[in-house]
Amino acid sequence: MGRLIKYELKKQQTSRNIILALLLVFLLAVVTGIFTDNGNLVGISVGMEIFVGMFVFFYMGIESLLILNRDLKTKQSQLWMVPMQSWKILGAKYIAAILQIFFISLAYMLAGAACIMSMIAKEGAWESLFKAIRTGMDWLFQGNMDWITLMAIFLFFFLAWTCVIATGFLAVIVSRTVLINSRFAGIVSFILFFAINAIVEYIYDLFAKYGLMGIHSGLYIGIGECAFYIVACIILFVISSVLAEKKLSV
């Protein structure tokens, strides 16, 4: 499984390197602007970084789907290269997609921290920084932060995002199993993606309406809400694996 994940991450290496290179250029421009008191350079660089970042995270969300569609279309995937269970290959693609977005998100967070540290170094405000950190830590660990709720919110959005990726995987596989040799398979997968996602959200709303699985209506996020997307991800992944095993594997 580990080798499969590395194999899938290698497919995304080019885009990852380009994104990191652009991020480094923007970071160097911001730092240079800070230490040379060039406000225009800082403003333009930060604006460009945010603008490009929106497209980066959108592309990161669909890159794994584009790779899966290409693999199935060209039959150059390990689905045909080795006699291996399809669920392992799809699982590797799934995990690689999550790791890719995690790496890029971490890089953006580190770049943001570097910009802030540069501003602090320029102003010589280290004492104020340490004081703010101490105050923040005291506030967090004195019970002022509901850690369970905070973790539930992050977990909920993470699971919702992974469910969208699982939906995309299923849409691509269905289109390539029903219309393997059709040039319209890409359009069909695009339509199926929104259709399946709408069905998942419709079921979620029904569960919330009738209080099934402990799901609440409104903005409340708890165990039931997270459990729903876990179950949805598993069901979508199982369906994708079964279709791939029966129609696409060696």
C-alpha positions in Angstrom: 0.0 0.0 0.0 2.9 2.3 0.8 4.4 1.8 -2.6 1.1 2.6 -4.3 0.8 5.8 -2.3 4.3 6.9 -3.3 3.5 6.0 -6.9 0.4 8.2 -6.9 2.2 11.1 -5.1 4.9 10.9 -7.8 2.3 11.6 -10.4 1.4 14.8 -8.6 5.0 15.8 -8.1 5.3 18.2 -11.0 2.2 20.3 -10.0 3.4 20.2 -6.4 6.9 21.5 -7.3 5.4 24.3 -9.5 3.1 25.4 -6.6 5.9 25.4 -4.1 8.2 27.3 -6.5 5.6 30.0 -7.0 4.9 30.2 -3.2 8.7 30.6 -2.6 8.9 33.4 -5.2 5.9 35.2 -3.5 7.4 34.7 -0.1 10.8 36.1 -1.1 9.1 39.1 -2.7 7.1 39.8 0.5 10.2 39.5 2.7 12.2 41.7 0.4 9.4 44.3 0.5 9.3 44.2 4.3 13.0 44.7 4.8 13.3 47.4 2.1 10.1 49.3 3.3 8.5 48.7 -0.1 4.8 48.6 0.6 3.8 48.3 -3.0 5.9 45.1 -3.4 4.4 43.6 -0.2 0.9 44.5 -1.2 1.2 43.2 -4.8 3.0 40.0 -3.7 0.4 39.2 -1.0 -2.4 39.9 -3.3 -1.0 37.7 -6.0 -0.3 34.9 -3.5 -3.9 35.0 -2.3 -5.2 35.1 -5.9 -3.1 32.2 -7.1 -3.8 30.3 -3.9 -7.5 30.2 -4.7 -6.8 28.5 -8.0 -4.2 26.3 -6.4 -6.6 24.8 -3.8 -9.3 24.4 -6.5 -6.9 22.5 -8.7 -5.6 20.4 -5.8 -9.2 19.4 -5.2 -9.7 18.0 -8.7 -6.2 16.9 -9.6 -6.7 13.4 -8.3 -9.9 13.1 -10.3 -8.1 14.2 -13.5 -5.4 11.7 -12.9 -7.9 8.9 -12.3 -9.8 9.8 -15.4 -6.6 9.9 -17.4 -5.4 6.5 -16.0 -8.8 4.9 -16.9 -8.9 6.5 -20.3 -5.4 5.6 -21.4 -5.3 2.3 -19.5 -1.8 3.2 -18.1 -2.9 2.8 -14.5 -1.7 0.0 -12.2 -5.2 -1.3 -12.6 -4.0 -2.9 -15.8 -0.3 -3.2 -15.1 -0.4 -5.6 -12.1 -2.9 -8.1 -10.8 -3.8 -6.2 -7.7 -7.1 -5.6 -5.9 -8.7 -2.4 -7.2 -9.7 -1.2 -3.7 -6.0 -1.0 -2.8 -5.2 1.1 -5.8 -8.2 3.4 -5.3 -7.3 3.6 -1.6 -3.8 4.7 -2.6 -5.2 7.4 -4.9 -7.6 8.5 -2.2 -4.9 8.8 0.5 -2.5 10.5 -2.0 -5.2 13.2 -2.7 -5.5 13.9 1.0 -1.7 14.1 1.5 -1.3 16.4 -1.5 -3.8 19.0 -0.1 -2.2 18.6 3.4 1.3 19.3 2.1 0.2 22.3 0.1 -1.9 23.7 3.0 1.1 23.2 5.4 3.3 25.0 2.9 0.9 28.0 2.8 0.7 28.1 6.6 4.5 28.1 6.9 4.8 30.8 4.3 2.3 32.9 6.2 4.1 32.4 9.5 7.4 33.4 7.7 5.8 36.6 6.6 4.6 37.4 10.1 8.0 36.6 11.6 9.7 38.8 9.0 7.5 41.8 10.0 8.2 41.1 13.7 12.0 40.9 13.0 11.9 44.2 11.0 10.1 46.0 13.8 12.1 44.3 16.6 8.8 43.4 18.3 9.9 40.0 19.7 9.0 40.9 23.2 5.5 41.8 22.2 5.2 38.5 20.2 6.3 36.4 23.2 3.9 38.2 25.4 1.0 37.7 23.0 1.9 34.0 22.8 1.9 33.6 26.6 -1.4 35.4 26.8 -2.9 33.2 24.1 -1.6 30.0 25.7 -3.0 31.0 29.1 -6.4 31.8 27.5 -6.5 28.4 25.6 -5.5 26.2 28.5 -7.7 27.9 31.2 -10.8 26.4 29.7 -11.8 29.3 27.5 -11.7 27.2 24.4 -14.1 24.3 23.7 -11.5 21.9 22.2 -14.0 19.2 21.5 -16.2 21.5 19.5 -13.3 23.0 17.6 -12.0 19.5 16.7 -15.5 18.4 15.7 -15.7 21.4 13.3 -12.4 20.6 11.7 -13.2 16.9 11.5 -16.6 17.7 9.9 -15.2 19.9 7.1 -12.4 17.4 6.5 -14.9 14.5 6.2 -17.2 16.6 4.0 -14.2 17.3 1.7 -13.1 13.7 1.5 -16.7 12.8 0.7 -16.6 15.1 -2.3 -13.4 13.4 -3.5 -15.0 10.0 -3.0 -18.0 11.3 -5.0 -15.7 12.4 -7.8 -13.9 9.0 -7.8 -17.3 7.2 -8.2 -18.4 9.6 -11.0 -15.3 9.0 -13.0 -15.3 5.2 -12.6 -19.0 5.0 -13.5 -18.5 7.0 -16.6 -15.5 5.0 -17.6 -17.3 1.6 -17.0 -20.5 2.6 -18.8 -18.9 4.6 -21.6 -15.4 3.3 -21.7 -14.7 4.2 -25.3 -16.9 7.3 -25.5 -15.4 10.7 -25.9 -18.3 12.0 -23.8 -17.3 10.1 -20.7 -15.6 13.2 -19.3 -18.8 15.2 -19.6 -20.8 12.3 -18.1 -18.5 12.1 -15.1 -18.8 15.9 -14.6 -22.6 15.6 -14.5 -22.6 12.5 -12.4 -20.3 14.3 -9.9 -22.9 17.0 -9.2 -25.8 14.5 -9.3 -24.2 12.1 -6.7 -23.1 15.0 -4.5 -26.7 16.4 -4.6 -28.0 13.0 -3.6 -25.6 12.7 -0.7 -26.6 16.2 0.5 -30.3 15.5 0.1 -30.0 12.4 2.3 -28.0 14.4 4.8 -30.8 17.0 4.9 -33.4 14.2 5.3 -31.5 12.8 8.3 -31.2 16.2 9.8 -34.9 16.9 9.3 -36.0 13.7 11.1 -33.1 13.6 13.6 -31.7 10.3 12.2 -28.2 9.2 13.3 -28.3 12.0 15.9 -27.9 14.6 13.1 -29.2 18.1 14.0 -30.7 20.7 11.8 -29.0 24.1 11.6 -25.3 24.8 12.2 -24.8 22.3 15.1 -21.9 19.9 14.4 -21.5 16.8 16.5 -20.8 13.1 16.4 -23.9 12.3 14.2 -22.9 14.8 11.5 -19.3 13.5 11.3 -20.6 9.8 11.4 -22.8 10.5 8.4 -19.9 11.6 6.2 -17.8 8.7 7.4 -20.5 6.2 6.4 -21.0 8.1 3.1 -17.3 7.9 2.3 -17.2 4.2 3.0 -20.3 3.5 0.9 -19.0 5.6 -2.1 -15.5 4.0 -1.8 -17.0 0.4 -1.7 -19.2 1.0 -4.7 -16.2 2.5 -6.6 -14.0 -0.5 -5.7 -16.6 -3.1 -6.7 -17.2 -1.4 -10.1 -13.4 -1.1 -10.7 -12.8 -4.7 -9.7 -15.5 -6.1 -12.0 -15.1 -3.8 -15.0 -11.6 -2.4 -15.0 -9.1 -4.7 -13.2 -6.9 -7.4 -14.9 
